[in-house]
Amino acid sequence: MDYIGNKCPVCQKYFHADDDIVVCPECGTPHHRECYEERGHCVNEPLHAQGFDYQAEHETKEDNVKLCPSCGKENDPEQFFCKHCGSPLSSAQTQNNTQQTAGFGGGIPFGRGQDQNTDSAYNIPFMDPLGGVPSDTDLGDGVTAGEAAKYVKQNTPYFIRVFSNIKNFNKSKFNFAAAIFTGGYMLYRKMYKPGALFASIQLALLIIESYVTIVYASLFTDFMNIYASATSTSQLMNGFYQYLSGLSATDILVLYLPTLIDVIRIAMMIVFGICFNRMYMNHCKKQIILIKQNASEDENPEAVLQTKGGVNTALAVSLLAAYIIVVYLPGIITGFM
């Protein structure tokens, strides 16, 4: 039985994954080994004569609450998977999931359970939050796939499969969301320091481009008029040559600056799409290690992972609004000029 999420009846501290746990042979009550040896007997020894049989905390809660055996969080009784970490809430479903996720790529992320001996109430379609990767898969530095899933929270099937591929085969995937939103996507995924840096670079590029477009609007208008009035390629090239020859070096730089900024932005998008998954994996592992190291004795690290990870939706919406304003503001201003 997995006792993570339950408390030692002697010291009232949560059992951690690396704790040395002993179980009473009479009633099955778990104790920390040091607590059991210090007491010298089972804490429920007076109840043995009455036929007392220990049940895990998540199984003895009231009917209107289910405690997750993995993270210890409360869930509604009709749920089959934890709404906080995605772990199964019953031993039957845990066994069924273990059979389906026995190896990488061999799981059934969508479909019905195949074990005909389990309760039919659990024979329902579901999505494996680990994407077919066993929860105890080592992702490096002592971090497991199950711990990473608790920290990632949103879109765990994609990221856990990618993390496993990076660890086992040194292969990643191109992340289109990171390519499109770059620094903003980092902030959304709570990578605040690098996200703030690259989002600031993006914002600065947008502001420069907007400023140049507004202040030198007539320069760009004249340039586009040459293109619009040309009737042949030779006339177009001659018109551009004559126009550029009459400009100063500063005006020429200004004229081509938006194109240069677009090239920089596209290069950043490509680099982010290629590198983000590895960067995010390293970020997750670093944060998970810190959480496990800094968790106090009365805290359950599995539960703490739920509060520290995930995404920052409010920040993402704010960044999107700022991006729209910066992009469309020049057109609105120049329309009134």
C-alpha positions in Angstrom: 0.0 0.0 0.0 1.2 3.5 -0.8 1.1 5.6 2.4 2.1 8.9 0.8 -0.5 11.5 1.7 -1.2 9.9 5.1 0.3 10.7 8.5 2.3 8.7 11.0 -0.1 8.2 14.0 2.7 8.9 16.4 4.4 12.1 15.2 1.5 13.2 12.9 3.9 14.0 10.1 3.2 13.1 6.5 4.9 10.0 5.0 7.4 10.9 2.3 8.4 8.7 -0.5 11.9 8.1 1.0 10.7 7.5 4.6 11.5 4.2 6.4 8.0 2.9 7.2 7.1 -0.2 9.3 3.7 -1.7 9.4 2.1 -3.4 12.5 1.7 -7.1 11.7 -1.5 -7.2 13.8 -3.6 -4.3 12.4 -1.5 -2.9 9.5 -1.0 0.6 11.0 2.0 2.3 9.4 4.6 4.1 11.5 7.9 5.8 10.9 10.5 3.2 12.0 12.0 5.5 14.6 8.5 6.3 16.0 7.7 2.6 16.3 11.0 1.8 17.9 10.7 4.7 20.3 7.2 3.7 21.4 8.1 0.0 21.4 4.7 -1.1 20.1 1.9 -0.2 17.7 0.0 3.0 18.6 -3.2 1.1 18.2 -2.2 -1.9 20.3 -5.1 -1.3 22.8 -7.5 -1.9 19.9 -6.0 -5.2 18.7 -8.2 -7.2 21.1 -11.3 -5.7 19.4 -10.1 -6.8 15.9 -9.0 -3.3 14.8 -7.9 -3.1 11.2 -6.1 0.0 9.8 -7.5 1.7 6.8 -5.6 4.5 4.9 -6.8 8.0 5.6 -8.1 8.6 2.2 -10.3 5.5 2.6 -11.8 6.5 5.9 -12.9 10.0 5.0 -16.6 10.8 4.8 -18.5 9.8 1.6 -18.5 13.3 0.2 -14.7 13.6 0.1 -11.9 11.5 -1.6 -8.3 12.1 -0.6 -5.8 11.6 -3.4 -3.3 8.8 -2.3 -0.5 10.6 -4.2 -0.8 14.3 -3.2 -3.2 14.2 -0.3 -5.6 16.7 -1.8 -9.4 16.5 -1.4 -11.6 15.6 -4.4 -15.3 15.1 -5.1 -16.5 11.5 -4.5 -17.6 11.0 -8.1 -14.2 11.8 -9.5 -11.9 8.9 -10.6 -8.7 11.0 -11.1 -7.3 13.7 -8.8 -8.2 17.2 -10.1 -4.9 18.5 -8.7 -2.3 16.0 -9.9 -4.2 13.7 -12.2 -3.4 10.5 -10.2 -6.0 7.7 -9.9 -8.2 7.9 -6.8 -8.7 4.2 -6.4 -6.5 1.2 -6.1 -8.4 -0.6 -8.8 -7.8 2.3 -11.3 -4.2 2.6 -10.2 -3.6 -1.1 -11.1 -5.4 -0.6 -14.4 -3.3 2.4 -15.3 -0.1 0.6 -14.4 -1.0 -2.2 -16.8 -1.7 0.3 -19.6 1.5 2.4 -19.0 3.9 -0.5 -18.6 6.3 1.0 -21.1 7.0 4.2 -23.1 4.7 4.4 -26.1 2.7 1.4 -24.9 0.1 3.2 -22.9 -3.5 3.9 -24.0 -4.0 7.7 -23.5 -7.5 7.5 -24.9 -9.7 4.4 -24.5 -11.2 1.9 -22.1 -9.6 -0.2 -19.5 -8.8 -3.7 -20.6 -9.0 -5.4 -17.2 -12.3 -7.2 -17.1 -11.9 -8.1 -13.4 -12.0 -4.5 -12.2 -15.1 -2.6 -11.2 -17.1 -1.6 -14.3 -17.6 1.9 -12.8 -13.9 2.5 -13.7 -14.2 1.1 -17.3 -14.6 4.6 -18.8 -12.6 6.7 -21.3 -9.9 8.7 -19.8 -6.7 10.5 -20.7 -3.4 9.4 -19.0 -1.9 12.6 -17.4 1.6 11.1 -18.0 1.1 10.4 -21.7 1.9 6.7 -21.3 5.1 7.3 -19.3 5.3 5.4 -16.0 5.2 7.7 -13.0 8.4 6.4 -11.5 10.4 7.1 -14.8 13.7 8.9 -13.9 14.0 12.2 -15.7 17.4 12.8 -14.2 18.7 14.4 -11.0 16.4 12.3 -9.0 13.2 13.7 -10.4 10.5 11.3 -11.6 7.9 11.7 -14.3 5.1 11.7 -11.6 6.8 14.6 -9.8 7.2 16.5 -13.1 3.6 16.0 -14.0 2.5 17.5 -10.6 4.6 20.5 -11.2 3.7 21.0 -14.9 0.0 20.5 -14.4 -1.3 21.9 -17.7 -0.7 19.8 -20.8 1.2 17.1 -18.9 0.8 14.3 -21.5 2.8 16.4 -24.1 5.5 17.6 -21.8 6.1 14.3 -19.9 6.5 12.4 -23.2 8.9 15.1 -24.4 10.9 15.1 -21.2 11.2 11.3 -21.3 12.4 11.4 -25.0 15.0 14.1 -24.0 16.2 12.0 -21.1 16.3 8.6 -22.9 17.0 9.5 -26.6 18.2 13.1 -26.4 15.4 14.1 -28.8 13.0 16.9 -28.4 10.1 18.4 -30.4 9.5 21.8 -31.9 7.3 23.8 -29.6 5.0 26.0 -31.7 3.5 27.8 -28.7 6.9 28.8 -27.5 7.9 29.9 -31.1 4.8 32.1 -31.5 4.9 33.7 -28.0 8.6 33.3 -27.1 9.2 35.3 -23.9 5.6 35.6 -23.1 5.2 31.8 -23.1 8.1 31.6 -20.7 6.3 33.9 -18.3 3.1 31.9 -18.8 5.0 28.8 -17.7 6.4 30.6 -14.7 10.0 30.9 -16.0 10.0 34.4 -14.7 13.7 35.5 -15.0 14.4 34.3 -18.6 10.9 35.1 -19.6 11.1 38.7 -18.3 14.4 39.1 -20.2 13.2 37.9 -23.6 9.8 39.5 -23.2 11.5 42.8 -22.6 13.6 42.3 -25.7 10.5 41.6 -27.7 8.7 44.6 -26.2 11.6 46.9 -27.0 11.7 45.7 -30.6 8.0 46.3 -31.0 8.2 49.8 -29.4 11.2 50.7 -31.7 9.3 49.5 -34.7 6.1 51.3 -33.7 8.0 54.5 -33.0 9.8 54.5 -36.3 6.6 53.7 -38.2 4.8 56.7 -36.5 7.6 59.3 -36.6 8.7 58.5 -40.1 5.3 57.7 -41.5 5.8 60.0 -44.6 9.0 58.2 -45.4 7.3 54.8 -45.6 4.3 56.3 -47.4 6.5 57.7 -50.2 8.3 54.4 -50.5 5.1 52.4 -50.8 3.7 54.9 -53.4 6.6 54.1 -55.7 5.7 50.4 -55.5 2.0 51.2 -56.1 2.6 53.5 -59.1 5.1 51.2 -60.9 3.8 49.5 -64.0 6.9 47.3 -64.7 9.8 45.8 -62.9 12.3 48.1 -64.5 10.2 51.2 -63.6 9.9 49.9 -60.0 13.7 49.4 -59.7 14.5 52.8 -61.2 12.0 54.4 -58.9 13.5 52.8 -55.8 17.0 53.7 -56.9 16.1 57.3 -57.5 14.2 57.5 -54.2 17.0 55.9 -52.1 19.7 58.0 -53.7 18.0 61.1 -52.4 17.9 59.9 -48.8 20.4 60.2 -46.1 22.1 57.2 -44.5 19.9 57.7 -41.4 16.7 57.7 -43.5 17.8 54.5 -45.3 18.5 52.8 -42.0 15.1 53.8 -40.7 13.5 52.6 -43.9 15.0 49.1 -43.5 14.8 48.9 -39.7 11.3 47.2 -39.6 12.6 44.5 -41.9 15.7 44.0 -39.8 13.5 43.8 -36.6 11.3 41.2 -38.3 14.3 39.1 -39.2 15.5 39.2 -35.5 12.0 38.3 -34.4 11.7 35.3 -36.7 15.2 34.1 -35.6 14.1 34.3 -32.0 10.9 32.3 -32.8 12.9 29.5 -34.5 15.4 29.3 -31.6 12.6 29.3 -29.0 10.7 26.6 -30.8 13.7 24.3 -31.0 15.1 25.0 -27.5 12.1 25.6 -25.2 11.3 22.1 -24.2 14.8 21.4 -23.0 14.9 24.7 -21.1 11.5 24.0 -19.5 12.6 20.5 -18.5 15.7 21.9 -16.8 13.6 24.6 -15.1 11.0 22.0 -13.8 13.7 19.7 -12.4 15.5 22.6 -10.7 12.3 23.8 -9.1 11.2 20.3 -8.0 14.6 19.6 -6.4 14.4 22.9 -4.5 10.8 22.1 -3.3 11.8 18.7 -2.0 14.9 20.1 -0.3 13.1 23.0 1.4 9.9 21.2 2.4 9.5 21.2 6.2 8.9 18.0 8.1 5.1 18.7 8.5 4.7 19.4 4.7 3.9 16.9 2.0 6.3 17.7 -0.9 3.8 16.0 -3.3 1.2 18.6 -2.3 3.6 21.5 -2.3 4.4 20.8 -6.0 0.7 21.5 -6.8 0.9 25.1 -5.5 4.3 26.0 -7.0 4.0 24.8 -10.6 1.4 25.2 -13.3 0.9 28.3 -15.4 0.2 32.0 -14.8 -2.9 32.7 -16.9 -3.5 36.2 -15.7 0.0 37.3 -16.7 -0.4 35.7 -20.1 -3.7 37.6 -20.8 -2.0 40.9 -19.7 0.9 40.3 -22.0 -1.5 39.5 -24.9 -3.4 42.7 -24.3 -0.1 44.7 -24.2 1.0 43.0 -27.5 -2.2 43.9 -29.3 -2.0 47.5 -28.1 1.6 47.9 -29.3 1.0 46.2 -32.6 -2.2 48.1 -33.6 -1.5 51.5 -32.0 0.7 52.8 -34.8 -1.9 52.1 -37.4 -4.6 53.8 -35.3 -2.4 56.9 -34.7 -1.2 57.2 -38.3 -4.8 56.9 -39.5 -5.6 60.2 -37.7 -2.4 61.9 -38.9 
